Amino acid sequence: MIVWLASYPKSGNTLLRSMLSAFFFSNDGNFNFDLLNNIKQFPDNSLFRNLGIDISNQNEVVKNYIRSQEEINRRDKKSIRFLKTHSALNDINNYKFTDLKNTLGVIYIVRDPRQVVRSYANHSTITLEDAKKRILEIRTIGGTTDPLNKTVIHTGSWSSNYNSWKEFKKVKRYFLVKYEDLTSNPEQIFIEVLKFLHNLANSKLIIDQDKLKNILKTTSFDHLQSLEKQEKFLESPTAPGEKYVNFFKYGNKKSNNEIPTNIKEDLEINLKKDME
């Protein structure tokens, strides 16, 4: 069944996905970008296209979210099937994003929005002011430049995205990861994540210490930056013919002291309750 790696964009999903892919899909724990192919994004137009769904009709796509997840679980009989998502856990036109029949649990990665804003601006090549507005607004991403091929993702706002996934706390299938904790104490947080996953799957956790050391070493932010210098990261937002935009840029820096005071204050005022 599906375990969601859920987050608002630029909150550390790729970092945790890298660590998990090195643990579950490599023999020695040495991470490389190809391992990320084992953890797909949802929604993704290719899934719906393969089911014969008209991907130019967003209502039809959303209507078939559950059906496509049923197909994923039918094809893959493993106890855990990871899917990455930036979607909020909200009904759209009365259609559910997922359900307990298809979902084993969720790991939600949250990051201080004062740090998200700079990474978001860099990733989307927009101003900090525009990035702040996007963080505060209920919105979608994708589907703008080429609606037939670029998947529309209903992210919501930073706040609605974060709060929506708490629904899984009610059934004890929810684990919250703070990005700041993951980067400051990766070994402890990663082991806690693994314990959560093995409890969900009702299996025994066995950790090869040498493999764990390799995972921690090869998924450090500095190492990921080094990998990106050697081979461009395919998930970079760079458009063909344009200057390459580094994906791994601000992930190990606290940027809330670098952003303009008015933007910092707007985020703190609007998101005070959730940030506390």
BALOBA-1460 file (C-alpha; in Angstrom, 3 decimals):
// residues 276
<rec num="1" residu="m" x="0.000" y="0.000" z="0.000"/>
<rec num="2" residu="i" x="0.950" y="3.617" z="-0.501"/>
<rec num="3" residu="v" x="2.983" y="5.634" z="1.970"/>
<rec num="4" residu="w" x="2.887" y="9.304" z="1.042"/>
<rec num="5" residu="l" x="5.928" y="11.553" z="1.313"/>
<rec num="6" residu="a" x="3.942" y="14.775" z="1.452"/>
<rec num="7" residu="s" x="5.058" y="18.375" z="1.723"/>
<rec num="8" residu="y" x="4.596" y="21.881" z="0.441"/>
<rec num="9" residu="p" x="7.112" y="22.586" z="-2.382"/>
<rec num="10" residu="k" x="10.721" y="23.295" z="-1.379"/>
<rec num="11" residu="s" x="10.338" y="21.837" z="2.097"/>
<rec num="12" residu="g" x="12.804" y="18.948" z="2.003"/>
<rec num="13" residu="n" x="10.817" y="16.218" z="0.295"/>
<rec num="14" residu="t" x="13.702" y="15.441" z="-2.066"/>
<rec num="15" residu="l" x="16.148" y="15.072" z="0.816"/>
<rec num="16" residu="l" x="14.016" y="12.506" z="2.658"/>
<rec num="17" residu="r" x="13.179" y="10.782" z="-0.627"/>
<rec num="18" residu="s" x="16.922" y="10.480" z="-1.304"/>
<rec num="19" residu="m" x="17.564" y="8.900" z="2.078"/>
<rec num="20" residu="l" x="14.685" y="6.439" z="1.742"/>
<rec num="21" residu="s" x="15.599" y="5.461" z="-1.810"/>
<rec num="22" residu="a" x="19.184" y="4.764" z="-0.716"/>
<rec num="23" residu="f" x="17.918" y="2.621" z="2.170"/>
<rec num="24" residu="f" x="15.274" y="0.612" z="0.325"/>
<rec num="25" residu="f" x="16.604" y="0.502" z="-3.235"/>
<rec num="26" residu="s" x="20.386" y="0.207" z="-2.955"/>
<rec num="27" residu="n" x="22.578" y="-2.552" z="-1.582"/>
<rec num="28" residu="d" x="25.247" y="-0.390" z="0.033"/>
<rec num="29" residu="g" x="23.415" y="2.865" z="0.851"/>
<rec num="30" residu="n" x="25.402" y="4.958" z="-1.615"/>
<rec num="31" residu="f" x="22.933" y="7.428" z="-3.105"/>
<rec num="32" residu="n" x="22.724" y="8.475" z="-6.741"/>
<rec num="33" residu="f" x="20.042" y="10.414" z="-8.587"/>
<rec num="34" residu="d" x="18.828" y="7.335" z="-10.482"/>
<rec num="35" residu="l" x="17.564" y="5.835" z="-7.224"/>
<rec num="36" residu="l" x="14.907" y="8.555" z="-7.037"/>
<rec num="37" residu="n" x="13.138" y="6.887" z="-9.969"/>
<rec num="38" residu="n" x="11.895" y="4.301" z="-7.465"/>
<rec num="39" residu="i" x="9.742" y="6.928" z="-5.739"/>
<rec num="40" residu="k" x="7.389" y="8.512" z="-8.242"/>
<rec num="41" residu="q" x="5.407" y="11.722" z="-7.964"/>
<rec num="42" residu="f" x="1.635" y="11.792" z="-7.629"/>
<rec num="43" residu="p" x="-0.319" y="13.006" z="-9.440"/>
<rec num="44" residu="d" x="1.518" y="12.409" z="-12.691"/>
<rec num="45" residu="n" x="-0.095" y="12.678" z="-16.105"/>
<rec num="46" residu="s" x="1.537" y="9.479" z="-17.349"/>
<rec num="47" residu="l" x="-0.511" y="7.441" z="-14.833"/>
<rec num="48" residu="f" x="-3.794" y="8.850" z="-16.087"/>
<rec num="49" residu="r" x="-2.789" y="8.690" z="-19.742"/>
<rec num="50" residu="n" x="-2.074" y="4.966" z="-19.348"/>
<rec num="51" residu="l" x="-5.584" y="4.491" z="-17.969"/>
<rec num="52" residu="g" x="-7.081" y="6.195" z="-21.016"/>
<rec num="53" residu="i" x="-8.086" y="9.316" z="-19.093"/>
<rec num="54" residu="d" x="-8.306" y="12.658" z="-20.896"/>
<rec num="55" residu="i" x="-5.516" y="14.584" z="-19.136"/>
<rec num="56" residu="s" x="-6.636" y="17.872" z="-20.687"/>
<rec num="57" residu="n" x="-9.803" y="17.603" z="-18.544"/>
<rec num="58" residu="q" x="-8.800" y="18.355" z="-14.955"/>
<rec num="59" residu="n" x="-12.119" y="17.195" z="-13.540"/>
<rec num="60" residu="e" x="-11.628" y="13.783" z="-15.163"/>
<rec num="61" residu="v" x="-8.084" y="13.587" z="-13.796"/>
<rec num="62" residu="v" x="-9.132" y="14.428" z="-10.240"/>
<rec num="63" residu="k" x="-12.114" y="12.082" z="-10.542"/>
<rec num="64" residu="n" x="-9.675" y="9.233" z="-11.212"/>
<rec num="65" residu="y" x="-7.157" y="9.890" z="-8.413"/>
<rec num="66" residu="i" x="-8.455" y="6.923" z="-6.396"/>
<rec num="67" residu="r" x="-8.723" y="4.661" z="-9.447"/>
<rec num="68" residu="s" x="-5.098" y="5.341" z="-10.384"/>
<rec num="69" residu="q" x="-3.977" y="4.575" z="-6.812"/>
<rec num="70" residu="e" x="-5.908" y="1.317" z="-6.912"/>
<rec num="71" residu="e" x="-4.014" y="0.449" z="-10.076"/>
<rec num="72" residu="i" x="-0.675" y="1.285" z="-8.425"/>
<rec num="73" residu="n" x="-1.479" y="-0.965" z="-5.464"/>
<rec num="74" residu="r" x="-2.751" y="-3.729" z="-7.751"/>
<rec num="75" residu="r" x="0.464" y="-3.722" z="-9.809"/>
<rec num="76" residu="d" x="2.827" y="-3.467" z="-6.873"/>
<rec num="77" residu="k" x="2.179" y="-6.019" z="-4.117"/>
<rec num="78" residu="k" x="4.938" y="-4.748" z="-1.814"/>
<rec num="79" residu="s" x="3.856" y="-3.837" z="1.701"/>
<rec num="80" residu="i" x="5.063" y="-0.252" z="1.151"/>
<rec num="81" residu="r" x="4.913" y="1.746" z="-2.053"/>
<rec num="82" residu="f" x="6.276" y="5.304" z="-1.656"/>
<rec num="83" residu="l" x="4.743" y="8.204" z="-3.553"/>
<rec num="84" residu="k" x="5.914" y="11.800" z="-3.363"/>
<rec num="85" residu="t" x="3.296" y="14.538" z="-3.431"/>
<rec num="86" residu="h" x="2.996" y="18.297" z="-3.049"/>
<rec num="87" residu="s" x="-0.798" y="18.054" z="-3.111"/>
<rec num="88" residu="a" x="-2.904" y="19.087" z="-0.163"/>
<rec num="89" residu="l" x="-5.177" y="16.389" z="1.241"/>
<rec num="90" residu="n" x="-8.345" y="18.158" z="0.159"/>
<rec num="91" residu="d" x="-11.433" y="17.045" z="-1.728"/>
<rec num="92" residu="i" x="-11.645" y="18.625" z="-5.173"/>
<rec num="93" residu="n" x="-15.109" y="18.869" z="-6.735"/>
<rec num="94" residu="n" x="-16.199" y="16.311" z="-4.103"/>
<rec num="95" residu="y" x="-13.528" y="13.837" z="-5.237"/>
<rec num="96" residu="k" x="-11.074" y="12.608" z="-2.605"/>
<rec num="97" residu="f" x="-7.312" y="12.788" z="-3.050"/>
<rec num="98" residu="t" x="-6.855" y="9.366" z="-1.418"/>
<rec num="99" residu="d" x="-8.516" y="6.992" z="1.070"/>
<rec num="100" residu="l" x="-7.591" y="4.475" z="3.752"/>
<rec num="101" residu="k" x="-8.115" y="1.548" z="1.386"/>
<rec num="102" residu="n" x="-5.145" y="2.715" z="-0.675"/>
<rec num="103" residu="t" x="-3.034" y="4.507" z="1.927"/>
<rec num="104" residu="l" x="-0.942" y="2.863" z="4.599"/>
<rec num="105" residu="g" x="0.307" y="6.154" z="6.059"/>
<rec num="106" residu="v" x="1.926" y="9.531" z="5.472"/>
<rec num="107" residu="i" x="5.232" y="11.138" z="6.342"/>
<rec num="108" residu="y" x="4.777" y="14.897" z="6.216"/>
<rec num="109" residu="i" x="7.849" y="17.132" z="5.842"/>
<rec num="110" residu="v" x="7.397" y="20.706" z="7.046"/>
<rec num="111" residu="r" x="9.871" y="23.572" z="6.751"/>
<rec num="112" residu="d" x="9.917" y="27.089" z="8.190"/>
<rec num="113" residu="p" x="8.157" y="29.234" z="5.556"/>
<rec num="114" residu="r" x="10.741" y="31.977" z="6.093"/>
<rec num="115" residu="q" x="13.227" y="29.515" z="4.638"/>
<rec num="116" residu="v" x="10.842" y="28.089" z="2.052"/>
<rec num="117" residu="v" x="10.335" y="31.528" z="0.502"/>
<rec num="118" residu="r" x="13.920" y="31.940" z="-0.705"/>
<rec num="119" residu="s" x="14.161" y="28.386" z="-2.065"/>
<rec num="120" residu="y" x="10.775" y="28.805" z="-3.765"/>
<rec num="121" residu="a" x="11.862" y="32.071" z="-5.380"/>
<rec num="122" residu="n" x="15.070" y="30.483" z="-6.677"/>
<rec num="123" residu="h" x="13.322" y="27.345" z="-7.924"/>
<rec num="124" residu="s" x="10.589" y="29.264" z="-9.739"/>
<rec num="125" residu="t" x="12.857" y="32.146" z="-10.830"/>
<rec num="126" residu="i" x="10.483" y="34.699" z="-9.307"/>
<rec num="127" residu="t" x="10.876" y="37.518" z="-6.782"/>
<rec num="128" residu="l" x="10.744" y="36.956" z="-3.046"/>
<rec num="129" residu="e" x="7.541" y="39.021" z="-2.949"/>
<rec num="130" residu="d" x="5.879" y="36.752" z="-5.514"/>
<rec num="131" residu="a" x="7.108" y="33.655" z="-3.673"/>
<rec num="132" residu="k" x="5.602" y="34.995" z="-0.448"/>
<rec num="133" residu="k" x="2.249" y="35.555" z="-2.170"/>
<rec num="134" residu="r" x="2.261" y="32.001" z="-3.505"/>
<rec num="135" residu="i" x="3.002" y="30.576" z="-0.057"/>
<rec num="136" residu="l" x="0.014" y="32.414" z="1.400"/>
<rec num="137" residu="e" x="-2.462" y="31.721" z="-1.415"/>
<rec num="138" residu="i" x="-4.608" y="28.649" z="-2.140"/>
<rec num="139" residu="r" x="-3.303" y="27.684" z="-5.551"/>
<rec num="140" residu="t" x="-2.191" y="25.027" z="-8.016"/>
<rec num="141" residu="i" x="1.174" y="24.520" z="-9.674"/>
<rec num="142" residu="g" x="2.016" y="23.054" z="-13.060"/>
<rec num="143" residu="g" x="-0.062" y="22.850" z="-16.179"/>
<rec num="144" residu="t" x="0.638" y="26.396" z="-17.288"/>
<rec num="145" residu="t" x="3.258" y="26.164" z="-20.008"/>
<rec num="146" residu="d" x="2.024" y="22.924" z="-21.563"/>
<rec num="147" residu="p" x="-1.262" y="21.728" z="-20.038"/>
<rec num="148" residu="l" x="-1.204" y="18.460" z="-21.984"/>
<rec num="149" residu="n" x="2.086" y="17.318" z="-20.490"/>
<rec num="150" residu="k" x="2.698" y="19.231" z="-17.259"/>
<rec num="151" residu="t" x="0.732" y="17.777" z="-14.360"/>
<rec num="152" residu="v" x="-1.538" y="20.110" z="-12.390"/>
<rec num="153" residu="i" x="-0.940" y="19.800" z="-8.647"/>
<rec num="154" residu="h" x="-3.412" y="21.254" z="-6.159"/>
<rec num="155" residu="t" x="-0.965" y="22.402" z="-3.494"/>
<rec num="156" residu="g" x="-3.177" y="24.814" z="-1.591"/>
<rec num="157" residu="s" x="-1.302" y="27.335" z="0.550"/>
<rec num="158" residu="w" x="1.601" y="26.485" z="2.851"/>
<rec num="159" residu="s" x="-0.825" y="26.470" z="5.784"/>
<rec num="160" residu="s" x="-3.641" y="24.482" z="4.162"/>
<rec num="161" residu="n" x="-1.172" y="21.927" z="2.807"/>
<rec num="162" residu="y" x="0.406" y="21.417" z="6.228"/>
<rec num="163" residu="n" x="-2.886" y="21.196" z="8.114"/>
<rec num="164" residu="s" x="-4.747" y="19.006" z="5.632"/>
<rec num="165" residu="w" x="-2.474" y="15.974" z="6.074"/>
<rec num="166" residu="k" x="-3.037" y="15.954" z="9.843"/>
<rec num="167" residu="e" x="-6.190" y="13.954" z="9.083"/>
<rec num="168" residu="f" x="-4.006" y="10.851" z="9.240"/>
<rec num="169" residu="k" x="-3.122" y="11.598" z="12.868"/>
<rec num="170" residu="k" x="-6.661" y="10.507" z="13.760"/>
<rec num="171" residu="v" x="-5.895" y="6.971" z="12.590"/>
<rec num="172" residu="k" x="-2.291" y="6.974" z="13.858"/>
<rec num="173" residu="r" x="-0.800" y="6.767" z="10.385"/>
<rec num="174" residu="y" x="0.981" y="10.128" z="10.444"/>
<rec num="175" residu="f" x="4.594" y="11.054" z="11.096"/>
<rec num="176" residu="l" x="5.777" y="14.675" z="11.070"/>
<rec num="177" residu="v" x="9.341" y="15.493" z="10.051"/>
<rec num="178" residu="k" x="10.651" y="19.005" z="10.574"/>
<rec num="179" residu="y" x="13.165" y="19.778" z="7.851"/>
<rec num="180" residu="e" x="15.342" y="21.671" z="10.328"/>
<rec num="181" residu="d" x="15.554" y="18.564" z="12.535"/>
<rec num="182" residu="l" x="16.314" y="16.334" z="9.560"/>
<rec num="183" residu="t" x="19.274" y="18.496" z="8.530"/>
<rec num="184" residu="s" x="20.626" y="19.124" z="12.032"/>
<rec num="185" residu="n" x="20.244" y="15.549" z="13.300"/>
<rec num="186" residu="p" x="19.773" y="13.336" z="10.229"/>
<rec num="187" residu="e" x="20.663" y="10.003" z="11.836"/>
<rec num="188" residu="q" x="18.189" y="10.253" z="14.714"/>
<rec num="189" residu="i" x="15.312" y="11.553" z="12.573"/>
<rec num="190" residu="f" x="15.905" y="9.043" z="9.796"/>
<rec num="191" residu="i" x="15.891" y="6.129" z="12.252"/>
<rec num="192" residu="e" x="12.614" y="7.443" z="13.707"/>
<rec num="193" residu="v" x="11.170" y="7.541" z="10.184"/>
<rec num="194" residu="l" x="12.275" y="3.940" z="9.581"/>
<rec num="195" residu="k" x="10.703" y="2.808" z="12.854"/>
<rec num="196" residu="f" x="7.421" y="4.462" z="11.844"/>
<rec num="197" residu="l" x="7.489" y="2.716" z="8.459"/>
<rec num="198" residu="h" x="8.242" y="-0.694" z="9.899"/>
<rec num="199" residu="n" x="5.483" y="-0.286" z="12.484"/>
<rec num="200" residu="l" x="3.057" y="0.511" z="9.661"/>
<rec num="201" residu="a" x="4.186" y="-2.574" z="7.772"/>
<rec num="202" residu="n" x="4.245" y="-4.687" z="10.946"/>
<rec num="203" residu="s" x="7.806" y="-5.735" z="10.182"/>
<rec num="204" residu="k" x="11.066" y="-5.821" z="12.113"/>
<rec num="205" residu="l" x="13.566" y="-3.017" z="11.550"/>
<rec num="206" residu="i" x="17.131" y="-4.181" z="10.918"/>
<rec num="207" residu="i" x="19.737" y="-1.512" z="10.205"/>
<rec num="208" residu="d" x="23.109" y="-2.248" z="8.648"/>
<rec num="209" residu="q" x="25.338" y="0.364" z="10.278"/>
<rec num="210" residu="d" x="27.749" y="0.562" z="7.333"/>
<rec num="211" residu="k" x="24.840" y="1.105" z="4.973"/>
<rec num="212" residu="l" x="23.418" y="3.777" z="7.279"/>
<rec num="213" residu="k" x="26.758" y="5.612" z="7.330"/>
<rec num="214" residu="n" x="26.835" y="5.612" z="3.528"/>
<rec num="215" residu="i" x="23.284" y="6.955" z="3.362"/>
<rec num="216" residu="l" x="24.040" y="9.805" z="5.743"/>
<rec num="217" residu="k" x="27.262" y="10.655" z="3.910"/>
<rec num="218" residu="t" x="25.910" y="10.565" z="0.360"/>
<rec num="219" residu="t" x="22.650" y="12.408" z="1.111"/>
<rec num="220" residu="s" x="24.214" y="15.301" z="2.995"/>
<rec num="221" residu="f" x="23.384" y="18.637" z="1.398"/>
<rec num="222" residu="d" x="27.011" y="19.269" z="0.449"/>
<rec num="223" residu="h" x="27.198" y="15.894" z="-1.272"/>
<rec num="224" residu="l" x="23.930" y="16.476" z="-3.146"/>
<rec num="225" residu="q" x="25.288" y="19.824" z="-4.331"/>
<rec num="226" residu="s" x="28.441" y="18.056" z="-5.490"/>
<rec num="227" residu="l" x="26.403" y="15.458" z="-7.393"/>
<rec num="228" residu="e" x="24.446" y="18.226" z="-9.086"/>
<rec num="229" residu="k" x="27.680" y="19.843" z="-10.260"/>
<rec num="230" residu="q" x="28.775" y="16.533" z="-11.793"/>
<rec num="231" residu="e" x="25.463" y="15.765" z="-13.468"/>
<rec num="232" residu="k" x="22.547" y="18.176" z="-13.761"/>
<rec num="233" residu="f" x="19.563" y="17.190" z="-11.646"/>
<rec num="234" residu="l" x="16.614" y="16.280" z="-13.879"/>
<rec num="235" residu="e" x="14.113" y="17.786" z="-11.435"/>
<rec num="236" residu="s" x="15.619" y="21.242" z="-11.825"/>
<rec num="237" residu="p" x="12.990" y="23.639" z="-13.230"/>
<rec num="238" residu="t" x="15.332" y="24.769" z="-15.997"/>
<rec num="239" residu="a" x="13.573" y="25.153" z="-19.342"/>
<rec num="240" residu="p" x="15.369" y="24.018" z="-22.537"/>
<rec num="241" residu="g" x="17.863" y="26.616" z="-23.713"/>
<rec num="242" residu="e" x="17.745" y="28.598" z="-20.481"/>
<rec num="243" residu="k" x="20.435" y="29.060" z="-17.843"/>
<rec num="244" residu="y" x="20.515" y="26.103" z="-15.459"/>
<rec num="245" residu="v" x="18.780" y="26.688" z="-12.110"/>
<rec num="246" residu="n" x="20.466" y="24.872" z="-9.240"/>
<rec num="247" residu="f" x="18.017" y="22.685" z="-7.323"/>
<rec num="248" residu="f" x="20.224" y="22.222" z="-4.254"/>
<rec num="249" residu="k" x="21.051" y="25.807" z="-3.326"/>
<rec num="250" residu="y" x="19.555" y="27.076" z="-0.067"/>
<rec num="251" residu="g" x="18.770" y="23.819" z="1.701"/>
<rec num="252" residu="n" x="21.492" y="24.099" z="4.331"/>
<rec num="253" residu="k" x="21.198" y="27.819" z="4.982"/>
<rec num="254" residu="k" x="18.867" y="29.668" z="7.326"/>
<rec num="255" residu="s" x="17.513" y="32.397" z="5.106"/>
<rec num="256" residu="n" x="15.012" y="34.090" z="7.414"/>
<rec num="257" residu="n" x="17.642" y="36.647" z="8.393"/>
<rec num="258" residu="e" x="18.441" y="37.313" z="4.734"/>
<rec num="259" residu="i" x="14.944" y="38.038" z="3.473"/>
<rec num="260" residu="p" x="13.482" y="41.575" z="3.567"/>
<rec num="261" residu="t" x="11.866" y="42.506" z="6.882"/>
<rec num="262" residu="n" x="8.459" y="43.168" z="5.334"/>
<rec num="263" residu="i" x="8.313" y="39.697" z="3.763"/>
<rec num="264" residu="k" x="9.470" y="38.038" z="6.969"/>
<rec num="265" residu="e" x="6.844" y="39.931" z="8.994"/>
<rec num="266" residu="d" x="4.052" y="39.132" z="6.520"/>
<rec num="267" residu="l" x="4.809" y="35.435" z="6.819"/>
<rec num="268" residu="e" x="5.031" y="35.583" z="10.613"/>
<rec num="269" residu="i" x="1.731" y="37.487" z="10.938"/>
<rec num="270" residu="n" x="-0.231" y="35.317" z="8.505"/>
<rec num="271" residu="l" x="1.216" y="31.980" z="9.598"/>
<rec num="272" residu="k" x="1.826" y="32.672" z="13.296"/>
<rec num="273" residu="k" x="-0.368" y="29.883" z="14.689"/>
<rec num="274" residu="d" x="1.082" y="27.159" z="12.464"/>
<rec num="275" residu="m" x="4.668" y="28.385" z="12.880"/>
<rec num="276" residu="e" x="4.312" y="28.309" z="16.657"/>
